[in-house]
């Protein structure tokens, strides 16, 4: 049987302002009424064992607050996987969630959507939107390529934009 919002609210209290979870009932072991619920997994997400299922706290927050499961994913606006405050959570598609991430771990420039074009000896900017990779041009500096990528990201990704260039 799938967990319902009613069952969740009978077991746990979610503080939307802080993102904290507190047990309302004794669950055995260390899970006593009034104690914090959950522990971080290896990826930095808080997870909570509820009725034999290990569930991520941000997904539980969605169920708790809306009464229903998310259609696809729940995204952390600030990318901090431990920040489960309600104001920091939003429903997202897989593509939207992917836009709110860092540069790939194998990025040689360290900037999202910016790479070095060896033959032309220039930086190139690209962006993927709607499943289509778009070439944005070649640039003399990685910063100029990053600005072009950020402008395109603002257009294509809207509220899910993650800028490459550090903002002051």
C-alpha positions as CSV (number, residue, x, y, z in Angstrom):
1,X,0.0,0.0,0.0
2,X,1.3,3.4,-0.9
3,X,1.9,6.0,1.8
4,X,-0.8,8.6,2.0
5,X,-0.5,12.2,3.3
6,X,-2.9,11.3,6.1
7,X,-0.7,8.4,7.3
8,X,2.5,10.6,6.9
9,X,1.0,13.3,9.0
10,X,0.0,10.8,11.7
11,X,3.6,9.6,12.0
12,X,5.7,12.7,11.4
13,X,5.6,16.5,11.8
14,X,7.2,18.6,9.0
15,X,8.3,22.1,9.9
16,X,8.0,24.0,6.5
17,X,10.1,26.9,7.8
18,X,13.1,24.8,8.8
19,X,12.6,21.7,6.7
20,X,13.0,19.5,9.9
21,X,11.1,16.3,10.5
22,X,10.1,15.1,14.0
23,X,8.6,11.8,14.9
24,X,5.1,12.1,16.5
25,X,5.0,8.4,17.6
26,X,7.5,5.9,19.1
27,X,8.9,3.8,16.3
28,X,11.3,1.7,18.3
29,X,15.1,2.0,18.6
30,X,16.1,5.7,18.5
31,X,13.0,6.8,16.7
32,X,11.0,8.1,19.7
33,X,8.2,10.6,19.7
34,X,9.7,14.1,19.7
35,X,13.0,13.0,18.2
36,X,14.4,14.2,14.8
37,X,13.6,11.8,11.9
38,X,15.9,10.7,9.1
39,X,19.6,10.6,8.2
40,X,21.6,11.8,5.2
41,X,22.4,9.2,2.5
42,X,25.7,9.1,0.6
43,X,24.4,11.7,-1.9
44,X,23.5,14.2,0.8
45,X,19.7,13.8,0.7
46,X,17.9,13.3,4.0
47,X,16.0,10.0,4.0
48,X,13.4,8.7,6.4
49,X,12.2,5.1,6.9
50,X,8.4,5.1,6.9
51,X,6.4,1.9,7.1
52,X,9.4,-0.1,5.7
53,X,10.1,2.2,2.8
54,X,13.2,4.5,2.7
55,X,12.0,7.8,1.3
56,X,13.7,11.1,0.6
57,X,12.6,13.9,2.9
58,X,12.1,16.4,0.1
59,X,9.6,14.1,-1.6
60,X,7.9,13.4,1.7
61,X,7.6,17.2,2.2
62,X,5.8,17.5,-1.1
63,X,3.3,14.8,0.0
64,X,2.9,16.4,3.4
65,X,2.3,19.9,2.1
66,X,0.3,19.1,-1.1
67,X,-1.5,15.9,-0.2
68,X,-0.2,14.2,-3.3
69,X,3.0,12.6,-4.7
70,X,5.0,14.7,-7.2
71,X,4.3,14.0,-10.9
72,X,8.0,13.6,-11.6
73,X,10.7,15.1,-9.3
74,X,11.1,17.6,-6.4
75,X,13.9,20.0,-7.0
76,X,15.9,22.0,-4.4
77,X,16.0,25.5,-5.8
78,X,19.3,26.4,-4.2
79,X,20.8,22.9,-5.1
80,X,21.5,22.2,-1.4
81,X,20.2,18.6,-1.0
82,X,20.0,19.0,2.8
83,X,17.9,22.2,2.6
84,X,14.3,20.8,2.8
85,X,12.6,24.1,3.7
86,X,9.3,24.3,1.8
87,X,10.3,27.6,0.1
88,X,13.3,25.8,-1.3
89,X,11.3,23.0,-3.0
90,X,9.5,22.9,-6.3
91,X,8.1,20.3,-8.6
92,X,10.2,19.7,-11.7
93,X,10.4,17.6,-14.8
94,X,13.6,15.5,-15.3
95,X,14.8,18.1,-17.8
96,X,14.2,21.0,-15.5
97,X,15.9,19.3,-12.7
98,X,18.9,18.6,-14.9
99,X,19.2,22.4,-15.7
100,X,19.6,23.2,-12.0
101,X,22.9,21.3,-11.6
102,X,26.6,22.0,-11.7
103,X,29.0,21.6,-14.7
104,X,29.7,18.0,-15.5
105,X,32.5,16.4,-13.4
106,X,34.6,15.9,-16.6
107,X,34.3,19.6,-17.7
108,X,37.8,20.9,-18.5
109,X,36.7,24.5,-18.3
110,X,34.8,24.0,-15.0
111,X,31.9,26.0,-16.6
112,X,28.5,24.5,-17.6
113,X,28.0,24.6,-21.3
114,X,31.5,25.9,-22.1
115,X,34.2,23.8,-23.7
116,X,37.5,24.3,-25.6
117,X,37.5,23.7,-29.4
118,X,41.0,22.4,-30.0
119,X,41.1,23.0,-33.8
120,X,39.8,26.5,-33.7
121,X,41.6,27.3,-30.5
122,X,38.5,29.0,-29.1
123,X,36.0,28.4,-26.4
124,X,32.6,27.3,-27.6
125,X,29.2,27.7,-25.8
126,X,26.3,25.3,-26.1
127,X,23.1,24.7,-24.4
128,X,20.5,21.8,-24.4
129,X,16.9,22.7,-24.3
130,X,13.9,20.6,-25.1
131,X,16.2,17.7,-25.9
132,X,18.0,19.8,-28.6
133,X,21.6,20.8,-28.3
134,X,22.1,24.3,-29.6
135,X,25.5,25.8,-30.6
136,X,25.8,29.4,-29.3
137,X,29.1,30.4,-30.9
138,X,32.9,30.5,-30.5
139,X,34.6,32.9,-28.2
140,X,38.1,34.1,-27.4
141,X,37.6,33.8,-23.7
142,X,35.9,31.3,-21.5
143,X,34.1,34.1,-19.7
144,X,32.6,35.4,-23.0
145,X,31.4,31.9,-23.8
146,X,29.9,31.6,-20.3
147,X,28.0,34.9,-20.7
148,X,26.5,33.7,-24.0
149,X,25.5,30.4,-22.4
150,X,24.0,32.2,-19.4
151,X,21.9,34.5,-21.7
152,X,20.6,31.5,-23.5
153,X,19.9,29.6,-20.2
154,X,17.8,32.5,-19.0
155,X,15.8,32.3,-22.2
156,X,15.4,28.6,-22.4
157,X,15.3,27.5,-18.7
158,X,13.4,30.3,-17.0
159,X,13.1,29.7,-13.2
160,X,15.3,26.6,-13.4
161,X,18.2,28.5,-14.8
162,X,21.6,27.9,-13.2
163,X,24.1,30.6,-14.2
164,X,27.6,29.7,-15.1
165,X,29.2,33.0,-14.4
166,X,29.5,33.9,-10.7
167,X,27.1,36.7,-9.9
168,X,28.1,39.6,-7.5
